[in-house]
Amino acid sequence: MRGSIRQRGETFTAYWSTIDPGTGKRQQHTKGGFRTQGDAQKHLNATMPKVDQGGGRPDKKMTVNHLLTEWIAAKSSEGIRPSTLGMYKNVVDGWLVPHVGGLRLDQLNATRAAQLVETLRSPVGSSLGRGALSARSVQLAVQCLKAATRWAFETGLVARDPLAGFKRPKAQASMAASGAWTPGEASAFLASVTEDRFRAAWWLLLSRGLRRGEVSGLKWQNVDLDRGVIRVVETRVVVSAKATASTPKTAAGRRAIPMDDRLVSELKSHRARQATERLAAGAAWEESGYLFVDELGRPYRPETLSRNFTKLAAKADLRPIRLHDTRHTAASLMLAAGEAPKVVAEILGHSSPTITVNVYQHLMPGMGEAAGARLTGLLAGTSG
C-alpha cells in the first residue's frame, strides 16, 4: 500500500501502513490535521521512503537524542508558538538528552522510562543545576518523550511506539496553587514599595492577578485611563534567552480588565514619572510604547520583575513567595471578599469559573468557616 489521502471535515489525513517485523502483521498509521490535500501529500511523500527503506523498522543505530532532534524539527515546521517550541527545547536539552539521549532507540522501553522518572525526581534531575524536578516538571518531561515516540510511530520511523502503554507519573491530586500572601502580607508589601519604580506593576499583580508576561507586555495604547480598563492583548516572554513579544495562549487570556480609582491613580502617577524620564533622556529615549521601561525607554526583560520582587519581599521581611504567587494572592483575596467566581475567572483570563474555584479557593484559610457561619446564622435567624 502506497498510502492515501482522505478529507475529514475541513482537514486532510494521510494514511499508510507498515509491516511489524515481530509479528508480520500490517499496521496502519495516520497523520491528520493538514489544511490542504497538498500538505498531506507532502507528508506522505516524505514518509514513504522511510517505510520503503526499513519496512517500518527502526534504525538500530538511531539514538533517542536523534529522535528528539527530529521531533523538535517537525514541531518547528508546524508553526507552533515560539514560546512553546522553546519550552520543548528546554525540556529536551535539560531533562531528556542528559539522561536518555545516548540510548539506542530500540533500547527505549517502559522500564527505561520508569528509571528516567526516578532520575528526574532525584537531586541530579536537571542538567541546569536545579536539582530534583517538581512533579509537574517530571510529567512534562515524560509527556514530551511520549509525544516524540508517538510521532516516530505515526510517521513510520518505528514499527511500534515503545512507550504507548507507559503512563505519565501522577502529580498532586489537586490543581492547587503553591501559595499566596494573606491580606496583611499583601498590604505590607505594597506599603513598602511606595518609591519603587515598579510600584504600579506590583499593584496590578496583587490586585488583578496579571501574569508576569502580561504585565511585561502591557503597552500604553491598551490602557484606557479615562474608562478605567486594561486590555490584555500582548505578552512579553523569553524564547531562547531573548525577550520577545507574543500573544495570550487562549481566547480567554485576551481580555479587558476593569480598574478602580486607586489603580487608575497608580498608573497615572507611573505615566507622569515616565514622561519626566522621557524629557530627561532627550534623543536617547527609545519609544517602545511599553508601560514598564528603564530610564531610556527600553522594556525590561520579564525576569527583572521576578528578581526585584524577591529582593523587595525580603527587604520588607515578608514570607517569601514566587512572583507568580501574586496571581494566586489576587485570586484568593477576590474570592475571600465575596467576588463571584465567574467575575474572578474573567479577570484572571480563565476559560471557566470551575478552574478558578478548583485552583484558588482553598488558599484562603477561613473561607469555608466563614461561609458555614453565614449559613448557620441564616438558619438560626440571626443573620441580616
Secondary structure per residue as TSV (DSSP state, phi and psi in degrees):
chain	resnum	aa	ss	phi	psi
A	1	M	-	360.0	126.3
A	2	R	-	-88.4	-4.1
A	3	G	-	101.6	162.8
A	4	S	E	-152.3	165.6
A	5	I	E	-122.4	132.8
A	6	R	E	-132.1	145.9
A	7	Q	E	-91.1	130.9
A	8	R	E	-126.9	102.0
A	9	G	T	68.8	-124.4
A	10	E	T	-98.1	2.2
A	11	T	E	-122.4	171.8
A	12	F	E	-118.2	146.9
A	13	T	E	-124.6	135.0
A	14	A	E	-95.0	137.6
A	15	Y	E	-123.6	139.1
A	16	W	E	-157.2	170.7
A	17	S	E	-135.6	157.6
A	18	T	E	-133.9	167.2
A	19	I	E	-105.5	122.6
A	20	D	-	-69.3	116.4
A	21	P	T	-65.1	-21.7
A	22	G	T	-80.4	-35.7
A	23	T	T	-113.1	-16.7
A	24	G	-	77.4	3.8
A	25	K	-	-88.2	149.4
A	26	R	E	-81.6	135.7
A	27	Q	E	-122.1	133.1
A	28	Q	E	-92.9	142.8
A	29	H	E	-126.5	150.8
A	30	T	E	-138.7	154.5
A	31	K	E	-143.9	115.0
A	32	G	E	-114.1	-173.3
A	33	G	E	88.3	7.7
A	34	F	E	-75.5	138.2
A	35	R	S	-75.6	-30.5
A	36	T	S	-129.2	160.0
A	37	Q	H	-64.3	-33.9
A	38	G	H	-64.1	-39.2
A	39	D	H	-64.2	-40.9
A	40	A	H	-64.8	-38.5
A	41	Q	H	-67.5	-37.7
A	42	K	H	-61.3	-42.0
A	43	H	H	-63.4	-42.8
A	44	L	H	-65.0	-40.5
A	45	N	H	-63.5	-34.2
A	46	A	H	-77.3	-27.3
A	47	T	H	-82.8	-40.4
A	48	M	H	-61.1	-37.5
A	49	P	H	-59.6	-35.8
A	50	K	H	-65.5	-40.9
A	51	V	H	-64.9	-43.1
A	52	D	H	-64.6	-37.1
A	53	Q	H	-74.2	-37.7
A	54	G	H	-121.8	2.1
A	55	G	T	58.6	25.1
A	56	G	T	88.4	-1.3
A	57	R	-	-84.6	138.7
A	58	P	-	-71.2	148.3
A	59	D	-	-66.9	122.8
A	60	K	T	-61.4	-23.9
A	61	K	T	-92.0	-9.8
A	62	M	-	-67.3	134.9
A	63	T	B	-101.5	166.9
A	64	V	H	-63.4	-35.7
A	65	N	H	-58.3	-45.2
A	66	H	H	-60.6	-45.0
A	67	L	H	-59.3	-47.8
A	68	L	H	-64.0	-35.7
A	69	T	H	-63.6	-43.7
A	70	E	H	-67.9	-36.9
A	71	W	H	-65.1	-43.6
A	72	I	H	-60.9	-41.8
A	73	A	H	-62.6	-39.8
A	74	A	H	-65.6	-41.0
A	75	K	H	-64.9	-35.2
A	76	S	H	-61.9	-37.1
A	77	S	H	-76.3	-10.6
A	78	E	T	-83.4	-6.6
A	79	G	T	74.0	30.2
A	80	I	-	-73.9	166.5
A	81	R	-	-58.1	137.2
A	82	P	H	-55.2	-37.5
A	83	S	H	-66.7	-37.1
A	84	T	H	-68.1	-43.6
A	85	L	H	-62.6	-39.5
A	86	G	H	-62.9	-37.6
A	87	M	H	-63.5	-44.1
A	88	Y	H	-58.9	-44.3
A	89	K	H	-63.5	-40.8
A	90	N	H	-63.3	-41.7
A	91	V	H	-63.2	-45.8
A	92	V	I	-64.7	-50.1
A	93	D	I	-72.4	-36.5
A	94	G	I	-93.0	-27.7
A	95	W	I	-119.0	-32.5
A	96	L	I	-96.9	-54.9
A	97	V	H	-57.7	-41.9
A	98	P	H	-61.7	-23.7
A	99	H	H	-110.1	-32.1
A	100	V	H	-129.6	1.0
A	101	G	T	-60.2	-32.8
A	102	G	T	-80.4	-9.9
A	103	L	S	-66.5	141.6
A	104	R	B	-68.0	146.1
A	105	L	G	-60.6	-33.2
A	106	D	G	-75.8	-5.1
A	107	Q	G	-95.5	-9.4
A	108	L	-	-77.8	126.5
A	109	N	-	-152.3	-176.0
A	110	A	H	-62.4	-36.4
A	111	T	H	-63.8	-44.3
A	112	R	H	-64.0	-38.0
A	113	A	H	-65.2	-39.4
A	114	A	H	-65.1	-38.7
A	115	Q	H	-64.5	-37.8
A	116	L	H	-60.8	-43.0
A	117	V	H	-59.1	-45.4
A	118	E	H	-64.8	-37.0
A	119	T	H	-66.2	-43.3
A	120	L	H	-65.1	-28.9
A	121	R	H	-79.4	-12.5
A	122	S	S	-87.5	171.8
A	123	P	T	-60.5	-16.1
A	124	V	T	-100.9	19.6
A	125	G	S	-57.1	-41.6
A	126	S	-	-112.1	138.4
A	127	S	T	-80.6	-2.7
A	128	L	T	-92.1	9.4
A	129	G	S	81.3	18.4
A	130	R	-	-98.3	0.9
A	131	G	-	72.9	-152.7
A	132	A	S	-59.9	139.0
A	133	L	-	-83.5	155.1
A	134	S	-	-70.5	164.3
A	135	A	H	-59.0	-39.3
A	136	R	H	-66.9	-38.5
A	137	S	H	-67.3	-38.8
A	138	V	H	-62.9	-42.0
A	139	Q	H	-57.9	-44.7
A	140	L	H	-63.8	-40.9
A	141	A	H	-62.4	-46.7
A	142	V	H	-65.3	-37.9
A	143	Q	H	-60.4	-43.3
A	144	C	H	-66.3	-42.8
A	145	L	H	-63.6	-42.5
A	146	K	H	-65.9	-37.3
A	147	A	H	-63.6	-37.9
A	148	A	H	-68.0	-43.7
A	149	T	H	-69.7	-33.7
A	150	R	H	-66.3	-40.1
A	151	W	H	-62.5	-41.3
A	152	A	H	-61.5	-39.0
A	153	F	H	-69.0	-44.4
A	154	E	H	-67.0	-28.0
A	155	T	T	-92.0	0.7
A	156	G	T	82.4	10.3
A	157	L	S	-70.5	-31.5
A	158	V	S	-130.0	156.3
A	159	A	S	-76.1	-27.0
A	160	R	S	-148.4	157.6
A	161	D	-	-83.6	112.0
A	162	P	T	-66.9	-17.2
A	163	L	T	-115.5	20.1
A	164	A	T	-58.0	-37.9
A	165	G	T	-95.8	1.8
A	166	F	-	-86.0	128.1
A	167	K	-	-93.2	145.6
A	168	R	-	-62.6	141.4
A	169	P	-	-64.8	149.6
A	170	K	-	-79.6	141.5
A	171	A	-	-98.0	-158.1
A	172	Q	-	-64.4	147.2
A	173	A	S	-63.4	-33.1
A	174	S	S	-99.4	167.0
A	175	M	-	-93.3	24.3
A	176	A	-	-58.8	136.9
A	177	A	-	-74.2	160.7
A	178	S	S	-78.3	-25.2
A	179	G	-	177.2	166.3
A	180	A	-	-158.2	152.4
A	181	W	-	-80.6	154.8
A	182	T	-	-77.9	167.3
A	183	P	H	-55.9	-39.3
A	184	G	H	-64.5	-41.4
A	185	E	H	-66.9	-42.9
A	186	A	H	-62.7	-41.9
A	187	S	H	-65.5	-40.5
A	188	A	H	-64.0	-38.5
A	189	F	H	-64.7	-48.9
A	190	L	H	-62.1	-34.7
A	191	A	H	-69.2	-24.3
A	192	S	H	-88.1	-7.0
A	193	V	T	-117.8	28.5
A	194	T	T	-62.0	-26.0
A	195	E	T	-105.2	4.6
A	196	D	-	-78.9	142.3
A	197	R	T	-69.9	-17.1
A	198	F	T	-97.6	16.0
A	199	R	H	-52.4	-45.2
A	200	A	H	-63.8	-34.7
A	201	A	H	-65.4	-41.5
A	202	W	H	-63.5	-36.6
A	203	W	H	-66.3	-41.8
A	204	L	H	-64.5	-41.3
A	205	L	H	-67.2	-44.1
A	206	L	H	-85.0	-21.1
A	207	S	H	-105.3	-21.1
A	208	R	H	-125.5	-4.9
A	209	G	-	68.5	29.4
A	210	L	-	-66.1	152.0
A	211	R	-	-78.7	160.2
A	212	R	H	-57.8	-45.7
A	213	G	H	-64.9	-30.9
A	214	E	H	-71.0	-42.0
A	215	V	H	-64.9	-44.5
A	216	S	H	-63.6	-29.6
A	217	G	T	-94.0	2.4
A	218	L	-	-67.3	134.7
A	219	K	B	-120.1	152.8
A	220	W	G	-61.3	-30.2
A	221	Q	G	-65.6	-16.7
A	222	N	G	-106.3	13.7
A	223	V	E	-117.4	116.5
A	224	D	E	-105.3	96.5
A	225	L	T	-72.5	-26.9
A	226	D	T	-70.1	-41.5
A	227	R	T	-91.8	-11.6
A	228	G	T	70.7	48.3
A	229	V	E	-136.9	136.7
A	230	I	E	-111.8	130.8
A	231	R	E	-105.1	118.2
A	232	V	E	-90.3	104.8
A	233	V	-	-128.4	-8.4
A	234	E	-	-144.1	147.3
A	235	T	E	-125.6	166.6
A	236	R	E	-128.2	117.3
A	237	V	E	-128.2	167.6
A	238	V	E	-106.0	121.4
A	239	V	E	-126.3	119.9
A	240	S	T	53.4	46.3
A	241	A	T	70.3	7.4
A	242	K	E	-117.1	129.3
A	243	A	E	-74.5	130.8
A	244	T	E	-145.2	155.4
A	245	A	E	-77.8	142.7
A	246	S	E	-143.2	-169.9
A	247	T	-	-128.3	158.5
A	248	P	-	-55.9	146.7
A	249	K	S	-68.7	-31.9
A	250	T	S	-125.8	164.8
A	251	A	T	-62.8	-36.2
A	252	A	T	-65.6	-28.4
A	253	G	T	-68.9	-25.8
A	254	R	S	-85.5	104.6
A	255	R	E	-148.8	164.0
A	256	A	E	-105.8	128.9
A	257	I	E	-113.6	122.5
A	258	P	E	-74.5	146.4
A	259	M	-	-117.2	145.2
A	260	D	-	-90.5	179.5
A	261	D	H	-61.0	-35.5
A	262	R	H	-66.3	-42.8
A	263	L	H	-65.3	-41.6
A	264	V	H	-60.4	-41.6
A	265	S	H	-63.1	-41.8
A	266	E	H	-61.8	-42.7
A	267	L	H	-72.1	-32.5
A	268	K	H	-65.4	-41.5
A	269	S	H	-64.1	-39.9
A	270	H	H	-64.1	-42.8
A	271	R	H	-64.7	-38.2
A	272	A	H	-64.0	-42.6
A	273	R	H	-65.2	-38.6
A	274	Q	H	-64.9	-36.8
A	275	A	H	-64.4	-38.4
A	276	T	H	-64.1	-42.4
A	277	E	H	-67.2	-33.5
A	278	R	H	-64.0	-43.8
A	279	L	H	-64.0	-40.5
A	280	A	H	-67.6	-33.6
A	281	A	H	-76.6	-28.6
A	282	G	G	61.3	-131.2
A	283	A	G	-67.6	-17.0
A	284	A	G	-77.8	-11.2
A	285	W	-	-69.3	133.3
A	286	E	-	-104.9	111.8
A	287	E	-	-80.0	100.4
A	288	S	-	-102.6	-21.5
A	289	G	-	87.2	-6.2
A	290	Y	B	-77.4	152.3
A	291	L	S	-69.4	-42.5
A	292	F	S	-111.0	102.4
A	293	V	B	-134.0	166.5
A	294	D	-	-83.4	-169.5
A	295	E	T	-67.2	-11.4
A	296	L	T	-112.1	10.5
A	297	G	S	88.1	4.8
A	298	R	-	-85.3	130.1
A	299	P	B	-65.6	144.2
A	300	Y	-	-76.7	151.7
A	301	R	-	-71.0	145.0
A	302	P	H	-54.8	-36.7
A	303	E	H	-68.9	-15.7
A	304	T	H	-61.8	-38.9
A	305	L	H	-60.8	-44.6
A	306	S	H	-62.6	-46.2
A	307	R	H	-62.8	-45.7
A	308	N	H	-65.8	-37.9
A	309	F	H	-61.7	-45.6
A	310	T	H	-60.3	-43.4
A	311	K	H	-65.8	-43.0
A	312	L	H	-68.3	-38.3
A	313	A	H	-64.2	-41.0
A	314	A	H	-66.7	-40.0
A	315	K	H	-63.3	-32.9
A	316	A	T	-84.4	2.1
A	317	D	T	59.4	43.6
A	318	L	-	-105.1	156.9
A	319	R	-	-57.5	126.1
A	320	P	-	-69.4	131.0
A	321	I	-	-135.4	164.8
A	322	R	-	-76.9	160.0
A	323	L	T	-59.7	-37.7
A	324	H	T	-64.3	-22.6
A	325	D	H	-71.2	-13.9
A	326	T	H	-65.6	-30.4
A	327	R	H	-66.5	-43.5
A	328	H	H	-62.8	-39.2
A	329	T	H	-62.0	-48.8
A	330	A	H	-60.1	-44.2
A	331	A	H	-63.6	-44.8
A	332	S	H	-62.9	-42.3
A	333	L	H	-68.3	-37.2
A	334	M	H	-64.6	-43.4
A	335	L	H	-66.2	-41.0
A	336	A	H	-65.4	-28.4
A	337	A	T	-80.5	-0.8
A	338	G	T	93.7	10.3
A	339	E	-	-67.9	140.1
A	340	A	-	-64.6	136.4
A	341	P	H	-51.9	-35.4
A	342	K	H	-63.0	-41.6
A	343	V	H	-67.1	-43.8
A	344	V	H	-62.1	-40.7
A	345	A	H	-61.0	-41.1
A	346	E	H	-66.8	-38.7
A	347	I	H	-67.1	-41.0
A	348	L	H	-78.0	-20.7
A	349	G	T	87.8	25.8
A	350	H	-	-82.1	148.6
A	351	S	S	-77.9	-18.4
A	352	S	-	-149.2	140.4
A	353	P	H	-60.4	-26.1
A	354	T	H	-59.8	-40.8
A	355	I	H	-61.4	-44.3
A	356	T	H	-59.3	-47.8
A	357	V	H	-65.4	-45.6
A	358	N	H	-62.8	-38.2
A	359	V	H	-82.4	-39.4
A	360	Y	H	-113.1	-25.3
A	361	Q	G	-60.4	-33.4
A	362	H	G	-73.0	-11.6
A	363	L	G	-73.8	-18.7
A	364	M	S	-100.6	105.6
A	365	P	T	-57.3	137.7
A	366	G	T	95.1	-9.4
A	367	M	H	-63.2	-43.3
A	368	G	H	-66.8	-40.6
A	369	E	H	-63.9	-40.9
A	370	A	H	-64.3	-41.9
A	371	A	H	-64.1	-40.7
A	372	G	H	-65.2	-38.8
A	373	A	H	-64.7	-39.9
A	374	R	H	-63.5	-41.5
A	375	L	H	-67.4	-40.9
A	376	T	H	-61.6	-43.2
A	377	G	H	-63.2	-37.9
A	378	L	H	-64.6	-44.5
A	379	L	H	-67.2	-33.1
A	380	A	H	-83.4	-6.0
A	381	G	T	74.8	22.5
A	382	T	-	-108.6	-2.8
A	383	S	-	-99.0	150.3
A	384	G	-	-83.4	360.0
